[in-house]
Amino acid sequence: MKFLFDSDSWQEIYGSIRKNKIRTGITIIGVLWGIFLLVVLLGAARGMENGFNKIFGDFATNSVFVWTQSTDTPFKGFQEGRRFRLTMNDIDVLKSEYADEIKLLAPRNQRNNLVVKDFKSGDFKVSGDYPILDQIQKKPLIYGRFLNENDILSSAKVTVISEEMYKQLFDKGEFPIGQYLKINSISYKVIGVYKRSSTVDIDGDTAYIPFTTFRKVYNSSDKVDWMMITANEGTDIEQMEKDILLTLKGLHKVHPEDERAFGSVNLGKEIGKVTGFLTGLQFLTWFVGIATLIAGVFAIGNILLITVKERTKEIGIRRALGATPKSVRQQIILESVFLTTIAGMIGIIFGSLVLFLIDTAFGQGEDAALINPTVDIPVIIIAFGTLVFLGTLIGLIPAHMATVVKPIEALREE
């Protein structure tokens, strides 16, 4: 390690760089470009992933939505085009048969209704739900609370409304909790106000009331408009969707191959497509970045080979004056490591600056495309360490070439 603090060694490196400014500058740019690309692309990929997570942040992403449509195949005496509805019996059967796969199951009923508060009114969606809806699709509350089990058991006439409904139906600054509004001419006590998601929001501005209250008020009996199902961790969400649909077809006497009778959206499957794309993007980023790094390091090796060739006579004189092959080798390797270190540091600095500019331009606001595009410090350290290691390895080649030159032959070199 003594040679690291030898001023003569650093003076020789400085002299070599100064003599070949343009060549050295181009070489450094080639190396820093690799780590610059790696930092920027990894940061951008992370920003895209963060943006995607924000979009589905309020949702349990391993969820399936199921509803009924109309049959397209005659079966067991029923004609094509038969319409039917889900029932609470379907919910009980699914909970029993798929107890290991299903984590949450929320039956839902919805209608559009006029909602009135004193002399203000608006046409909004009214949804009969269970408290577990808040676990599948989180409702950030501004005031009050969401529905609870007591509301279900007592069929309470209570409601949770959206922030927009609150603004439209209440006076500015008026506290909504405990006040009453009318839905379908029936009074409901407001127990909560939620803020709508700025990304994925399948309900819009909705007044949520207990599922049991909805059944009584709208006389929906045991019928269910649609259901939201969340799978346990580790469950094959696609296979679960197929099995559930097949079970429901059996319960409603629908042909097993009828593709139209049930509608469904597999959120986990759709998200899997996006996460697969992000994984591929990260792999491509690493491939491009590392390939560019290696190309830059080889450029340093080539430059040093040329430098050794140009300094053959100088090396011969040093050898003749007593310089050992080890000291010559260390000198060449130190120059290689120095160039890769400087290039790596500059590349990381410029990459971080670009990520900061990207975050400023595209990572702010509700509709941000890239959120917090950053790269983990350990990744930076590994990339930088790899660069220096490769620089050391590539420096061994010209270092070896320098030590095999015999002093007498080097002195004859013109």
LOBA-11071 format. One record per atom (N, C-alpha, C, CB): z, y, x. Coordinates in steps of 0.05 Angstrom, whole numbers, plus 32768, in hexadecimal, padded with zeros to 4 digits. Glycine has a CB too. Example, Ala and Ser with C-alpha at 12.3 -4.5 7.8 and 13.67 -1.06 7.14 Angstrom:
809C7F8E8108809C7FA680F6809C7FBE810880B57FA780E2808E7FD38101808F7FEB8111809D8001810280727FF4811A
This chain:
80007FE88010800080008000800080198011801880007FEE80048016802B8006802D803D7FED803E803D800C802480597FD68030803B7FBC803E803C7FB9805180257FA5802A803D7FC7804C800E7FC5805E7FF77FCF807B7FFD7FD580537FE07FE1807D80107FEC809780177FE280A28032800B809580197FCC8095803B7FC0809E80547FAD80B5804E7FB0808680627FB380CC80597FA280E480537F8680E1805E7FAF80FD805F7F8280D280747F6780CE807E7F5680BF806B7F6980BF80997F6280AB805D7F53809B804A7F4980AD80337F648084803E7F5A80BE80297F5380D080137F3F80E5801C7F6B80DD80077F4180EE80357F2D8101803F7F1280F580417F36810C805B7F1080DB80497EF780CD804A7EEB80CA802E7EFA80B280587EFC80C3801A7EF280C17FFF7EE880DB7FF57F0980B77FEC7EF680F07FFA7EEE810B7FF27ED381127FFF7F0381207FF97ED0810C80197EB8811280277EA08102801C7EBB810C80457EA580E980157E9080D8800A7E8680E37FEF7E9980BB80077E9A80EA7FDF7E9380F57FC47E8581107FC67EAD80F87FB37E8E81207FD87E82813B7FDC7E6681387FE67E93814C7FEF7E6081257FF77E46812180027E3281187FED7E47810D801A7E3C81097FD97E2B80FE7FC47E3481077FA87E2980DF7FC67E3581217FA47E41812C7F8B7E3281227F727E40814A7F8C7E1881257F737E08811D7F5B7E0A81007F557DEB81257F5E7E0780EF7F6A7E0880D27F677E2480CA7F5C7E0280C47F817E3980D67F687E5480CF7F5F7E5980D87F437E6980DC7F727E5080F07F3C7E5380FB7F217E4680E97F0C7E4881177F1F7E2E80E07F127E1F80CE7EFF7E2E80B47EFC7E0380CA7F097E3980AA7F127E4780917F117E6180937F007E4F80887F2E7E7080A97F047E8880AD7EF57E8180B07ED77E9780C77EFF7E6C80BE7ED17E6480C17EB57E5D80A67EA87E4B80D47EB27E5080947EB87E49807A7EAE7E62806A7EA77E39806B7EC27E77806C7EB87E90805D7EB37EA0806A7E9C7EA1805C7ECC7EA380847E9C7EB380917E877EA6808E7E6C7EB780AF7E8E7E8B808C7E6B7E7D80897E527E86806F7E447E5F80897E567E8B805A7E547E9380407E497EAE80427E3B7E93802B7E5E7EC2804C7E497EDD804E7E3D7EDE80637E287EF280537E537ECD80787E2A7ECB808C7E157EC180807DFB7EB880A37E1E7EAB80707DFD7EA080627DE67EB580507DDA7E8780537DED7EC380417DEB7ED7802E7DE17EED803C7DD17EE3801E7DF97EF780527DDC7F0C80617DCF7F03806D7DB47F1780787DE17EEB807A7DB47EE180877D9C7EDA80737D867EC880987DA37ECC805D7D8E7EC580497D7A7EDD803A7D6E7EB180357D867EF080337D807F0880267D757F1880397D637F1A801D7D8D7F1A80527D6B7F2880667D5B7F1A806A7D407F2980807D697EFF806C7D407EF0806F7D277EF480577D157ED280747D2D7EF3803F7D217EF780267D117F1380267D057EF4800D7D237F27802F7D147F4280317D097F4380457CF27F5780387D1F7F35805C7CF67F3580707CE17F2880667CC77F2580887CEA7F1380567CCA7F06804A7CB27F1980367CA57EEC803B7CBA7F2780267CB57F3A80137CAA7F5180217C9B7F4680017CC07F5B80377CA77F7080467C9A7F6780537C807F7B805D7CAD7F4E805D7C807F4280687C677F4080537C527F2880747C6D7F37803B7C5A7F3480257C477F4F801D7C3C7F27800D7C557F64801B7C4D7F7F80147C447F8A80297C317F9280117C5C7F8280427C357F8B80577C237F7F80547C087F8580737C2F7F65804C7C077F5780497BEE7F6580347BDC7F3A80417BF37F6D801E7BE97F7980087BDA7F9780077BDE7F6D7FEE7BE27FA2801D7BE87FBF801E7BEE7FD180197BD77FC680377BFB7FC980227BBF7FD9801F7BA77FD580047B987FD480357B947FC37FF37BA47FBC7FDA7B977FC67FC37BA77F9E7FD87B937FCE7FAD7B9A7FD27F937BA77FB67F887BAC7FE57F7F7B967FAE7F887BC57F927F827BCB7F897F657BC57F8C7F897BE77F9C7F537BC37F957F377BBD7F977F327B9F7FA87F237BCD7F897F427B907F8A7F427B727F707F3A7B667F947F5C7B687F727F2E7B4E7F5B7F277B3D7F5F7F337B227F577F087B3C7F497F3F7B177F4A7F4A7AFB7F387F387AEA7F407F687AFA7F437F307AD37F347F1D7AC17F347F287AA57F417F017AC27F1C7F267A977F1A7F2E7A7B7F057F1C7A6E7F127F4C7A797F037F1E7A547EF07F0D7A457ED77F1D7A3E7EFC7F017A2C7EC07F0F7A3A7EA77F1C7A317E9C7F0C7A1A7E927F1E7A497E857F017A1D7E7A7EEF7A087E6C7ED77A157E667EFF79F57E6C7EC17A087E617EA87A147E427EAA7A167E6A7E907A047E387E9B7A297E1A7E997A2B7E117E7D7A287E117EA57A457E237E6A7A227E1C7E4E7A1F7E2B7E427A077E227E3E7A397E1D7E3579F47E2A7E2779DE7E3C7E1179E97E167E1B79CA7E547E0C79DC7E667DF879E67E797DF079D17E757E027A007E7C7DD579CC7E8F7DCA79B97E8D7DD7799E7EAB7DCC79C47E757DD979937E707DE479797E6F7E0279777E857DDA79677E767E10798C7E747E2D798C7E597E3779957E8B7E39799E7E4F7E4C79887E347E56798F7E357E6979A77E287E6379767E1E7E6D79B37E1C7E8179C87E227E9D79BD7DFF7E8079D57E2E7EAD79CD7E347EC979C67E507ECC79B97E1F7ED379B37E5F7EB679B87E7A7EB879AC7E8C7ECA79BD7E877E9B79AB7E9A7EDB79AF7EAD7EED79BC7ECA7EE479B67EA97F0B79B27EDB7EE779C97EF77EDE79C67F087EF079D87EFA7EC079CE7F237EEC79D67F357EFC79E77F497EEB79F47F437F1179D57F547EF57A0A7F6A7EE87A187F837EE97A067F6F7EF57A347F957ED77A0B7FAE7ED679FB7FC67ED37A0E7FAE7EBF79E77FDE7ED87A037FF67ED57A137FFB7EB77A1A800F7EDF7A037FEF7EA57A0B7FF07E897A127FE27E847A2C7FE57E7779FC7FCB7E927A307FBC7E907A497FCE7E987A617FA37EA17A497FDD7EAE7A5C7FEF7EB87A7180047EA37A787FFD7ED37A6880107E977A6480257E837A6980197E6A7A7880317E7A7A4E80017E627A707FF57E4A7A7D7FEF7E507A9A7FDB7E437A6E7FE47E687A9F7FDD7E6F7ABB7FF67E717ACC7FCD7E897ABC800B7E7D7AC280247E7F7AD1802F7E637AD780397E8F7AC1802C7E517AC580367E367AC980257E257ADC80387E277AAE800B7E257AD87FF97E157AE87FF57E207B057FDE7E127ADB7FF77E3A7B087FF27E467B22800B7E547B2D7FDA7E597B2180227E487B28803B7E547B31803C7E597B4F80537E437B2880307E477B5E80317E4A7B7C801D7E5F7B86802B7E2F7B8980077E637B777FF27E767B807FF77E927B767FD77E6C7B7780007E957B5D80037EAF7B50801D7EBC7B577FFF7EAD7B32801C7ED47B6180347EE47B67803B7EF67B4F80307EF57B8080277F047B45802B7F167B2E80147F137B1A802D7F347B38801B7F147B0180067F127AEC800D7F267AD680047EF57AE07FFB7F397AD280017F4F7ABF7FEC7F4E7AA880007F6A7ACD7FF47F467A907FE27F487A797FE17F667A707FEB7F367A617FCA7F6F7A677FC87F8B7A607FB77F8F7A467FBB7F9B7A777FBF7FA37A367FB17FAB7A1F7FAC7FC97A207FC07FA37A047F957FD37A187F8F7FEF7A1A7F7F7FF97A027F807FF57A347F84801279FB7F75802079E57F72803D79ED7F84801D79CA7F5F804A79E17F5D806779E47F6A807479CB7F3F807079E77F7A808979D07F88809579B97F8C80B379BE7FA3808779B57F9180C179A87F9880DD79AA7FB580DF79B07F9080EC798F7FBC80EE79C57FD880F279CD7FDF811079C77FDC80EB79EB7FF4811479B87FFB812F79AE8017813779B87FF9813079908019815079C18033815C79C88034817879BB8038815D79E78043817B79A68044819479978028819B798D805181AB79A8801D81B17998800381BA798F7FED81B479A4800381D8798A7FF581A479B87FE1819C79CD7FDB817F79CA7FEC81A279E97FC2817879D07FBA815C79CD7FA3815579E07FB1815679AF7F9E813C79E37F89813279F47F83811579EE7F8F81367A127F6B810C79F37F6380F079EE7F6780E17A097F4580EE79E47F7980CE7A097F7F80C07A227F8080A27A1D7F9A80CA7A2E7F8080937A327F8380767A307FA1806F7A2E7F7780687A497FA7805C7A1C7FC380527A197FC380357A217FCD805679FB7FD6802E7A327FD680137A3D7FF180057A397FCF80137A5B7FF07FED7A2D80087FDD7A2A800C7FCC7A4380077FCC7A1080227FCF7A5180267FC27A6B80427FB87A6F801E7FD47A8180447FA67A83805E7F9D7A8C80657FAC7AA6805D7F7E7A92807F7FAD7AAD80877FBB7AC5807A7FB17ADF80A57FB97AC880717F987AE080657F8D7AF8804B7F9B7AFF80617F6F7AF6803F7FAA7AEC80277FB97AF2802C7FCB7B0A801E7FC97ADA80447FD67B0C804A7FE97B21804A7FDC7B3C80657FF67B1C804D7FC17B3D804C7FB27B56802F7FAC7B5E805C7F997B54801E7FA97B4A80027FA37B507FF27FBC7B567FF57F947B387FF77FD17B467FEA7FEA7B49800080007B497FD57FEF7B32800980077B618020801A7B63801A80357B568027801E7B80802E803E7B47802C80587B3A8040806C7B47803180567B1B8037807D7B58804980917B65805480A47B50803B80A17B7B806E80A47B4C807B80B47B37808280D07B40809380A57B2D807C80E37B2F808480FF7B34809F81047B27806E81137B2A80A180FA7B0E80BA80FD7AFF80C180E17AF380B881127AE980DB80DD7AF080E580C67AE180E080AB7AED80D880C67AC780DA80977ADC80D7807B7AE580BF806E7AD780F0806C7ADF80B980557AE080A480467AD280B280347ABD809480357AE780A380247AAF80AD80127A9B80BF7FFD7AA8809680047A8C80D47FF47A9980E57FDF7AA380E97FC97A8F81017FEB7AAB80F87FB47A9680FB7F9D7A8581097FA47A6A810A7F877A93811C7FB67A6B81297FBE7A5281167FCA7A3E81407FD27A5981027FD97A4880EE7FE57A3780DE7FCF7A2980DB7FF87A4780D87FB97A3880C97FA37A2E80D97F947A1980C07F8F7A4480F27F8D7A2081037F7D7A0E81097F8C79F4811D7F777A1C810C7FA679F581137FB679DD80FA7FC279CF81267FCC79E480E27FBC79DA80CA7FC879CF80CD7FE679CB80C27FBB79B480D87FF379E080DF800F79DF80C6802179DC80EE801879F880C8803679CD80B2804979CB80B5805E79E080B2805679AE80AE805679F980AF80687A10809480677A1D80C6805F7A24808E807B7A2D8074807D7A3B8076808A7A568060808C7A29806480827A678061808E7A828045809A7A83806580797A99804380B47A88802980C17A86802180CB7AA2802B80D97A72800780D27AA47FFC80DC7ABD800280FA7AC17FDE80D77ABF7FFF81037ADA8004811F7AE07FF181317AD0800181247AFE7FD881287ACD7FC481387ABF7FCC813A7AA17FA9812C7AC27FD681257A967FDF81257A7A7FF681387A777FE681097A70800881377A8A801F81497A8A801781677A8B803281447AA28003816D7A9C7FFA81897A9E7FEC81927A847FE7818C7AB67FDE817E7A787FCE81867A607FDF81887A477FB881717A5C7FF581787A45800581777A2D801E81887A2E800C815B7A278028818E7A468041819D7A48803C81B97A538055818D7A5B804F81CB7A4D804D81E67A58805381E57A76806181F97A49804981F87A84804D81F97AA1806B81FC7AA7803D82107AAD807581EA7AB9809181EA7AC180A381DB7AAE809A82067AC3809881D27A9780A981C47A8480B081A87A8E809A81C27A6880C981A07A8D80D381867A9680CC81717A8180F181877A9C80BC815C7A8880B2814A7A7480C581337A6C8099813F7A7D80D6812B7A7F80E781137A7A80FA81187A6380F6810C7A9380F981057A50810A81067A3880FD81137A21812381157A3F80E6811F7A2480D8812C7A0E80C681187A0080C881457A1880BC812079E980AD810D79D98090811779D580BA810979BD807E810479D38062810979CB805980F379B8804F810B79E5804380F879AA803A80E57996802180D7799F803680F3797B802180BD799D800980AD79A28004809D7989800E809979BB7FEC80A1797E7FE5809379657FFA809A794F7FE380757969800380B3794F801680BE793B803280B2793E800C80B9791F803880A57954805280997958805F80A779708051807A795D807880AF796E808580BE7983808E80AB799A809E80CD7978808980B479B3809180A679CB80A080B979DD8079809979DA80B580AE79E980C580BE79FC80B980BB7A1880E380B479FC80B580D27A2580AA80D27A4080C080CB7A54809D80EE7A4780BB80B57A6380CF80AC7A7780C680AF7A9380D780907A7280AC80B67A9780A180B87AB2808780C67AB3809F809E7ABF808180D47AC9806780E07ACE805E80D77AEA806981007ACD804680CC7AEB803B80C17B05802380D17B0E803480A47B01801F80CF7B28800880DD7B347FF180C87B38800F80EA7B4F7FDA80CE7B2E7FC380BC7B317FBB80B97B4D7FAC80C67B207FB180A17B547FA7809C7B6E7F8E80AC7B737FA2807D7B737F8B80B77B8B7F7380C77B927F5C80B57B9A7F7A80DA7BA87F60809B7B9A7F4B80887BA37F4480757B8D7F5480787BBD7F4C805C7B8F7F4680487B7A7F5A804B7B637F47802B7B857F4F80517B4B7F5F80557B347F50804A7B1C7F6780737B2F7F5880327B137F4980247AFE7F51802E7AE27F4C80067B007F68803B7AE07F7280427AC57F6C805F7ABE7F90803E7AC57F6A80717AD27F67808D7ACB7F8180997AC07F5080917AB77F7E80AD7AB07F9680BA7AA37F9E80A97A8B7F9080D77A9B7FB4809B7A8F7FBD80877A7B7FDA808B7A747FB9806B7A857FE080877A5B7FFC80877A52800580697A50800080957A36801880627A61802180467A62803980437A4F8029803D7A7F8037802E7A3D804D80287A2B8053800A7A2F8046802E7A0D806B80017A2780727FE57A2A805E7FD37A1B808F7FDF7A1F80587FBC7A2880457FA97A1C804E7FA07A0080417F907A2E80677F9B79FD80727F9279E380707FA879CE808F7F8979E680737FC079D680707FD779C380537FD979BA807A7FF179D080417FD679CD80247FD779C7801D7FC279B280147FD379E080287FA979B680227F9379A3802A7F9A798780307F7979AC80417FA67984804B7FAD7969803C7FC4795D80697FB4796A80377FD9796D802A7FF17962800D7FEC795B802C800879777FFF7FDE796C7FE27FD979687FDC7FBE795C7FD37FDC79827FF27FAF79557FEF7F9579477FDB7F8379577FE57F99792B7FE07F8179707FCD7F7179817FD67F5479837FCC7F7D799D7FED7F4D79767FF77F3279757FFA7F2779927FE37F2079657FEE7F1079987FF17F0579B37FD87F0979C47FF77EE779B17FC67F1B79BB7FAD7F2079C97FB27F3179E27F997F2E79B67FA07F2C79F67FA17F3B7A0F7F857F447A167FAD7F297A267F837F5E7A1D7F687F697A237F5E7F5F7A3F7F697F877A237F707F5F7A527F697F557A6D7F827F517A7D7F567F697A7B7F7F7F457A947F977F407AA57F917F467AC27F9F7F227AA27FA77F4D7AD07FA67F517AED7FB77F3C7AFA7FAF7F6F7AF57FAC7F2E7B0E7FBA7F187B1B7FBB7F1E7B397FAC7EFD7B157FD37F1B7B457FD67F1E7B627FDF7F047B6D7FEB7F357B687FD27EFB7B837FD87EE17B8F7FEE7EE37BA47FBE7ED67B9C7FFB7ECD7BA8800F7ECB7BBE80007ECC7BD9801F7EB27BBB800F7ED47BED80047ED67C087FFB7EBA7C1180187EE27C1C7FE37EB97C1D7FD97E9F7C267FC87E907C127FEF7E8E7C2E7FC77E9A7BF97FB67E8D7BE57F997E947BE87FC07E957BC97F887E807BE57F6B7E847BE57F637E937BCB7F5B7E697BE87F607EAD7BCD7F5C7EBD7BB57F427EB67BA67F5C7EDB7BBC7F2D7EAE7BB47F147EA77BA87F167E8D7B987EFD7EA57BBD7F247E7A7BA57F277E607B977F397E637B7F7F337E4B7BAB7F4E7E747B827F607E787B6B7F517E857B547F777E8B7B747F3F7E987B597F2F7EA47B447F1F7E8F7B357F1D7EBA7B4F7F117E7D7B457F017E687B387F127E567B277EF27E587B4E7F297E4D7B327F3A7E3B7B237F457E487B097F527E327B347F4D7E617B0B7F577E6F7AF37F427E717ADE7F627E8B7AFB7F2A7E797AE57F147E7C7AD27F0E7E617AC57EFB7E877ADF7F0E7E4B7AD57F097E317ACA7F1F7E297AB67F077E1C7AE17F387E2F7ABC7F4E7E297AAA7F4B7E397A907F697E2F7AB77F447E527A927F417E637A7A7F297E597A697F3C7E807A827F147E4F7A767EFD7E447A677F067E2C7A577EE67E3D7A7A7F177E1C7A637F217E047A557F337E0C7A3D7F317DF27A687F437E207A407F557E297A2B7F457E357A137F687E3E7A357F2F7E427A197F1F7E4F7A037F067E4179FC7F197E6B7A0C7F047E277A047EED7E1779FD7ED27E247A057EED7E1079DF7ED17E2C7A1E7EB97E387A297EAD7E257A3D7EC07E537A377E927E237A3D7E857E117A4F7E8C7E177A6C7E667E137A4C7E937E027A7C7E9B7E077A987E887E177AA97EA07DEC7AA57E6E7E157AA27E5A7E247AB27E517E3E7AA57E417E127AB67E5F7E467A907E597E607A837E627E777A967E687E627A687E4E7E877A9F7E547E9C7AB27E5A7EB77AA57E3C7E9F7AC47E567EB97A8B7E587ED37A7E7E727ED57A6D7E407ED77A6C7E7E7EBF7A677E957EC07A547EAD7ED07A5F7E9E7EA37A4F7EB17ECF7A797EC77EDE7A867EBC7EF17A9B7EDC7ECA7A927EC77F087A9B7EC17F1B7AB07ED97F1C7AC37EBB7F387AA57ED37F1F7ADD7EE97F207AF07EE07F317B097EF17F047AF97EF47F3D7B157EF07F4B7B2E7F057F417B427EF27F6A7B2B7EFC7F377B587F0E7F2D7B6D7F117F427B827F037F127B797F277F517B807F2B7F677B927F2E7F5D7BAF7F437F787B8A7F3C7F467BB27F407F3B7BCC7F257F337BD97F517F227BCB7F137F297BCA7EF87F217BD47EE97F3A7BDD7EE87F127BBF7EE97F4F7BCC7EDB7F677BD37EE77F747BEC7EDB7F7A7BBC7F017F747BEE7F0E7F807C057F097F6F7C1E7F2D7F827C007F077F557C1A7F007F437C317EE57F4A7C3D7F007F277C287ED27F537C2C7EB87F5A7C377EBB7F737C497EA47F607C207ECB7F867C407ECE7F9E7C507EDE7F997C697EDD7FB47C3F7EF37F897C677F037F837C7F7EF37F737C937F1D7F747C787EE17F627C897ECF7F537C9A7EBC7F667CA97EBE7F3E7C8B7EB27F7A7C9B7EA27F8E7CA87EB17F9D7CBE7E977FA27C937ECA7FA47CB77EDB7FB37CCB7EE07FA27CE37EF57FBC7CBE7EE57F887CDF7EEA7F757CF57ED17F747D077EF27F597CEB7EBA7F717CFA7EA17F707D097E9C7F8A7D197E8A7F6B7CF77EA37FA17D0C7EA07FBB7D197EB27FBD7D327EA67FD17D057ECB7FB37D2F7EDD7FB37D467ED27FA27D5D7EF97FAB7D3E7EC87F8A7D567EBD7F787D6A7EA57F857D787EB47F5D7D5E7E947F927D687E7D7FA07D747E867FB77D867E6A7FAB7D5E7E9B7FC57D7E7EA67FDB7D8D7EAF7FD17DA97EBC7FE87D7E7EBF7FBB7DA87EC97FB07DC27EB17FA77DD37EDC7F997DBC7E9E7F9A7DC77E877F907DD67E787FA67DE37E747F807DC47E717FBB7DD47E627FD27DDF7E727FE07DF47E5A7FE57DC87E8C7FE57DEE7E9D7FF37E017EA07FE47E1C7EB87FF87DF57EA67FCA7E1A7EAA7FBA7E327E907FB87E427EB67F9F7E2B7E7A7FB37E337E607FB17E417E5A7FCB7E507E4A7FAA7E2D7E5F7FE27E437E5A7FFB7E507E6D7FFF7E687E5D80127E3C7E867FF77E657E997FF87E7B7E8F7FE87E937EB47FEE7E737E867FD07E8E7E7D7FBE7EA47E647FCA7EB17E767FA27E997E527FD57EA17E3A7FE27EAC7E417FF97EBE7E277FEB7E957E5580097EB57E5E80207EC67E6B80177EDF7E7180317EB67E7B80017EDE7E887FF77EF67E747FED7F0A7E9C7FE17EEF7E5F7FDF7F007E4A7FD57F127E3B7FED7F1F7E367FC47F027E3980037F107E2D801A7F1C7E3D80257F337E2A80317F067E5780247F307E68802C7F477E6480197F5E7E86802C7F3E7E627FFF7F597E5D7FEC7F6F7E437FF27F7D7E5C7FD07F647E2E7FF97F6E7E147FFF7F7A7E1680187F8B7DFF80027F657E24802C7F817E2780457F907E3680407FAA7E36805A7F7F7E4B80307FA97E5A802A7FC17E4A801A7FD57E74801B7FBA7E3980087FCB7E277FF87FDD7E14800B7FEC7E177FE47FCD7E0A801F7FDD7DF880327FE97E0880437FFE7DEB80457FD47E21804A7FF67E31805A80087E37804B80217E4B80627FFA7E3D8031801F7E43802180367E2A801F80487E4C8004802E7E13801C803C7DFA801C804B7DF68036805B7DE2801680397DFB804C804D7DF78066805A7E0C806B80707DF9807C80457E24805F806D7E39806380807E3C804D80947E53806880717E27803D80977E28802680AA7E30802F80C67E0D801880AA7E23804480D07E28804D80EB7E45805880ED7E15806480F37E4E806680D87E69807080D87E7D805A80D97E6E808280BF7E78804480C97E8A802D80C87E8A801F80E37E81801980B27E72801E80F07E718012810B7E828021811F7E54801181147E81803B811E7E91804C81307EAF8047812B7E8B806A812D7EB7804681117ED38041810B7EDC802581157ED8804280EC7ECA801181127ED17FF7811C7ED37FF7813A7EBC7FE381137EC1800581477EC2800681647EDB8014816F7EA98015816F7EE58027815E7EFD803581667F178026815F7EFD805181597F14800F81537F2B7FFF814E7F327FFB81317F42800A815B7F228005811F7F28800081027F257FE380FB7F15801280F07F377FD880ED7F367FBC80E67F257FB880CD7F537FB180E17F1A7FA080C97F0B7F9A80B07F1B7FA080977F017F7E80B07F367F9A80997F477F9E80827F487FBC807A7F637F9480887F4B7FCE808E7F4C7FEA80887F327FF5807C7F537FFA80A17F1C7FEA80877F017FF2807C7EFF7FE9805F7EEA7FE7808D7F077FD0805A7F067FC4803F7F187FD4802B7F0F7FA7803F7F2F7FDB80347F427FEA80237F368005801C7F5D7FED80317F28801180307F1D802C802C7F08802B80157F10803680467EF6801780167EE1801480027EED800E7FE77ECC7FFE800B7F007FFC7FE67F0C7FF47FCC7F1B800C7FC07F207FDD7FD07F2A801B7FD17F3880337FC77F2580477FBB7F4880407FDE7F0D804A7FC77EFA805D7FBC7EF080537FA17EE280607FCF7EEC80397F9E7EE3802E7F857EF880317F6F7EDC80107F887F11802B7F767F27802E7F627F2B804B7F5B7F4180227F6E7F28805D7F6E7F2B807A7F687F1680837F547F29808A7F827EFD807B7F597EE880847F477EEB80797F2B7ECC807C7F527EF3805F7F297EF680547F0E7F0F80607F007EF980357F107F2480667F0F7F3C80727F037F36808E7EF87F5280737F187F28809E7F087F2180B97EFF7F0F80B87EE77F1380C97F167EFB80A67EE87EE880A37ED27EF7809A7EB87ED180907ED97F0980877EBB7F18807C7EA47F2980927E987F2980657EAD7F3780A17EA87F4980B67E9D7F3980CB7E8E7F5980C37EB47F2280D37E9A7F1180E87E8D7F0680DD7E727EFA80F07E9F7EFE80C37E737EF380B77E5A7F0780B57E447EE9809B7E607F2080AE7E4B7F3680AD7E377F3C80C87E2C7F4F80A17E437F3D80DD7E3D7F4380F87E347F2D81027E217F45810B7E4C7F1480FE7E297EFE81087E177EFD80F77DFD7EE381057E267F0280DD7DFF7F0280CD7DE77F1880D67DD47F0780AF7DEE7F3080DC7DDE7F4680E57DCE7F4081007DC17F6080E77DDE7F3281117DD07F2A812B7DC57F1781287DAF7F1E813C7DDC7F0481167DB27EF081127D9C7EFD81067D837EDA80FF7DA67F1080F47D877F1F80E97D707F2F80FF7D627F3180D27D797F3A81117D717F4981277D657F3681397D547F5681397D7B7F1E813E7D5F7F0A814E7D507F01813F7D377EF281547D627EFD81257D397EF581157D227F0B81167D0C7EF080F87D2A7F2481137D157F3A81157D017F3B81307CF47F55810E7D0F7F3681457D037F3781607CF87F2081647CE47F3581757D0F7F0881597CEB7EF1815E7CDA7EF0814B7CC27ED8815B7CEA7EF781327CC67EF3811E7CB07F0C81107CA77EDF810A7CBA7F2381157CB47F3B81067CAD7F5081157C9C7F4880FE7CC57F48812C7C927F5B813C7C827F53813D7C657F5D81597C8D7F6781407C537F6181437C377F6181297C287F4681517C337F5F812A7C0E7F6081137BFC7F4881017C007F63811B7BE07F31810C7C067F1880FD7C087F1180F77C257F01810B7BFB7F2580F57C377F2080F17C537F1280D67C587F3B80F17C637EFD80D77C687EED80BF7C6E7EFA80AE7C847ED180C67C767F0480BC7C997F1180AE7CAF7F2E80BA7CB27F0180B37CCA7F4180A97CAD7F5D80B27CAD7F6B80A97CC77F6C80A77C947F7680BD7CD57F8580B87CEE7F7680A57D017FA080AC7CE77F5E80AD7D0A7F4F809B7D1D7F5C809B7D387F3280A57D1F7F6C80877D3E7F7B80857D577F77806A7D647F99808B7D527F7F80687D7D7F7E804F7D8C7F9A804A7D967F69804F7DA37FA480317D937FBF802B7D9D7FC1802E7DBB7FC6800E7D957FD880397DC47FDD803D7DE07FDA80237DF17FF980487DE57FE4800C7DE87FE07FF37DF77FC27FED7DFB7FED7FDC7DE97FB17FF37DE77F957FEE7DEA7F8980007DFF7F867FF27DCF7F9180197E007F88802C7E147F9180227E307F9380487E0F7FA980197E327FB480107E4C7FA47FF77E567FD2800A7E4A7F9F7FE57E437F907FCD7E4A7F737FD47E537F8F7FB97E327F677FE57E447F4B7FED7E4A7F4A7FFB7E667F4080007E357F5D800D7E6A7F5F801C7E847F6580087E9B7F7480327E827F787FF67E967F7F7FE37EAB7F677FD17EB27F967FD27EA27F587FC87E9D7F417FB87EA17F2C7FC77EB17F357FAF7E867F287FE07EAC7F157FF17EBA7F1C7FF27ED87F14800D7EAE7F367FF87EDE7F3F7FFA7EFA7F3C7FDE7F077F5C80047EFB7F437FC97EF97F417FAE7F057F247FA77F0C7F4C7F997EF17F117FAE7EF97EF57FA97EFE7EEB7FBA7F167EE47FAF7EE57EF67FD37F177EEE7FE57F2D7EF77FD97F487EFA80007F297F0F7FCD7F487F197FC07F607F077FA87F687F367FB77F5D7F007F987F547EF07F807F597ED47F887F647EEC7F6F7F407EC87F9C7F577EAD7FA47F5F7EAE7FB17F7A7EA17FB77F4A7EC57FBD7F827EC77FC97F9C7EC87FB57FB27EDF7FDB7F9D7ECF7F9C7FAC7ED07F877FC07EB57F817FCC7EDC7F6E7FB47EA07F857FBC7E857F7E7FC67E7C7F917FDD7E707F7F7FAF7E7C7FAC7FD87E757FBD7FEE7E8A7FBC80057E727FDA7FE47EA37FB77FFE7EB87FB580137EB27F9D80257ED47FB180067EA97F87801A7EA27F70802A7E897F76803B7E9D7F5780197E757F84802F7E5D7F8B803E7E647F9D80567E497F9A802C7E787FAF80527E807FC180687E8D7FB2807F7E927FD6805D7E9D7F9D80787EAC7F8F808D7E9C7F7B809D7EC47F8180817E857F7280917E757F5F80A07E627F6C80B47E657F4E808C7E607F8780B37E4F7F9580C67E5C7F9480E27E4B7FB380BD7E4D7F8B80F57E577F8A81107E557FA6811D7E487F7581217E6A7FAE812B7E6A7FCA81367E517FD081477E827FCE81477E487FBD81587E327FC3816A7E187FC7815B7E2F7FAC817E7E157FB781447DFD7FBA81347DFE7FD381247DFA7FA281207E167FDB811B7E197FF3810B7E12800C811C7E357FF581007E1A800B81367E15802281487DF78024814E7E24801F81627DE8800F814B7DCB801081507DBC801A81387DC07FF481587DCA801A81207DBD802281077DB5803F81087DD0801D80EF7D9D804581017D92806081007D92806980E37D768062810C
